[in-house]
Amino acid sequence: MDNAPLLAFHAPFDMGMINRAYHHHGLPPLKNDWIDIEPLAAITGGHTKARALDDWLDFFGLECAVRHQAAADTLVTCELLLRLWGGIKKEASSFRELKNLAKQGAWIPRG
């Protein structure tokens, strides 16, 4: 992974889980940038009250082969990101802007 940015739906969960595993094996925590896709979905995904990944998958009609299995969840999260990308690139034209958009979106109240 080197210093590649890491994207995940509800990224703090993944970050915590991975860093706990790294700690268990005597490794330092990852220093990579993390971007949470959930707030990006809330900002750019349309007028829906979706919050959980399953809600967004239903909203866009995406199917996951096996939920809560890492590879399948990763693939469907990428598919979700592709669905959102048109709206995201209108709001953020650089990686820095993408990070800021995700941080700003985390504070948007959801109904």
C-alpha positions as CSV (number, residue, x, y, z in Angstrom):
1,M,0.0,0.0,0.0
2,D,3.0,2.2,0.6
3,N,1.4,5.7,1.0
4,A,-1.6,5.2,-1.2
5,P,-4.8,6.8,0.1
6,L,-7.3,4.3,1.5
7,L,-11.1,4.6,0.8
8,A,-13.7,2.8,2.7
9,F,-17.4,3.1,3.6
10,H,-17.4,4.1,7.2
11,A,-13.6,4.4,7.1
12,P,-13.1,4.8,10.9
13,F,-14.3,1.3,11.4
14,D,-11.9,-0.2,8.9
15,M,-9.0,2.0,10.1
16,G,-9.5,0.9,13.7
17,M,-9.8,-2.8,12.8
18,I,-6.7,-2.7,10.5
19,N,-4.6,-0.8,13.0
20,R,-5.6,-3.2,15.9
21,A,-4.4,-6.1,13.7
22,Y,-1.2,-4.2,12.9
23,H,-0.7,-3.6,16.6
24,H,-1.3,-7.2,17.5
25,H,1.5,-8.2,15.1
26,G,3.9,-5.5,16.4
27,L,3.5,-3.2,13.5
28,P,3.0,0.5,13.6
29,P,-0.4,2.0,12.6
30,L,-0.9,2.9,9.0
31,K,0.0,6.5,8.2
32,N,-2.0,6.5,4.9
33,D,-4.7,9.1,4.3
34,W,-8.2,7.6,4.7
35,I,-11.3,8.9,2.9
36,D,-14.7,7.9,4.1
37,I,-17.1,7.3,1.2
38,E,-20.2,7.6,3.4
39,P,-20.2,11.4,3.6
40,L,-19.3,11.6,0.0
41,A,-22.4,9.5,-0.8
42,A,-24.5,11.8,1.4
43,I,-23.3,14.9,-0.4
44,T,-23.4,13.6,-4.0
45,G,-25.7,10.5,-4.1
46,G,-29.0,12.1,-4.4
47,H,-31.9,12.9,-2.2
48,T,-32.2,9.8,0.0
49,K,-32.0,9.1,3.7
50,A,-29.6,6.2,3.1
51,R,-26.9,5.9,5.8
52,A,-25.7,2.3,5.8
53,L,-23.9,0.6,2.9
54,D,-26.8,-1.7,2.4
55,D,-29.1,1.4,2.1
56,W,-26.9,2.8,-0.6
57,L,-26.7,-0.5,-2.4
58,D,-30.5,-0.7,-2.5
59,F,-30.7,2.9,-3.6
60,F,-28.5,2.3,-6.6
61,G,-29.6,-1.2,-7.3
62,L,-26.2,-2.7,-6.6
63,E,-25.8,-6.3,-5.5
64,C,-23.1,-7.7,-3.3
65,A,-22.2,-11.4,-3.7
66,V,-21.5,-12.0,0.0
67,R,-22.1,-9.1,2.5
68,H,-19.5,-8.8,5.3
69,Q,-16.9,-10.7,3.3
70,A,-14.0,-8.4,2.6
71,A,-13.4,-9.0,-1.1
72,A,-17.1,-8.8,-2.0
73,D,-17.7,-5.7,0.2
74,T,-14.6,-4.0,-1.4
75,L,-15.9,-4.7,-4.9
76,V,-19.4,-3.4,-4.2
77,T,-18.0,-0.3,-2.4
78,C,-15.9,0.4,-5.6
79,E,-19.1,0.0,-7.6
80,L,-20.8,2.5,-5.3
81,L,-17.9,4.9,-5.7
82,L,-18.2,4.7,-9.5
83,R,-21.9,5.6,-9.2
84,L,-21.1,8.6,-7.1
85,W,-18.1,9.7,-9.1
86,G,-20.0,12.1,-11.4
87,G,-21.3,14.1,-8.5
88,I,-18.0,13.9,-6.6
89,K,-15.9,15.3,-9.4
90,K,-18.2,18.2,-9.7
91,E,-17.5,19.0,-6.0
92,A,-13.8,18.1,-5.8
93,S,-11.2,18.3,-8.6
94,S,-8.2,17.3,-6.5
95,F,-7.3,14.8,-3.9
96,R,-7.0,17.6,-1.3
97,E,-10.5,18.8,-2.2
98,L,-11.8,15.2,-2.0
99,K,-10.5,14.8,1.5
100,N,-12.0,18.1,2.5
101,L,-15.4,17.2,1.0
102,A,-15.4,13.9,2.9
103,K,-14.6,15.8,6.2
104,Q,-17.2,18.4,5.6
105,G,-19.8,15.8,4.7
106,A,-19.2,14.0,7.9
107,W,-20.9,16.9,9.7
108,I,-24.0,17.0,7.6
109,P,-27.0,16.0,9.6
110,R,-28.9,13.0,8.1
111,G,-32.6,12.7,8.6
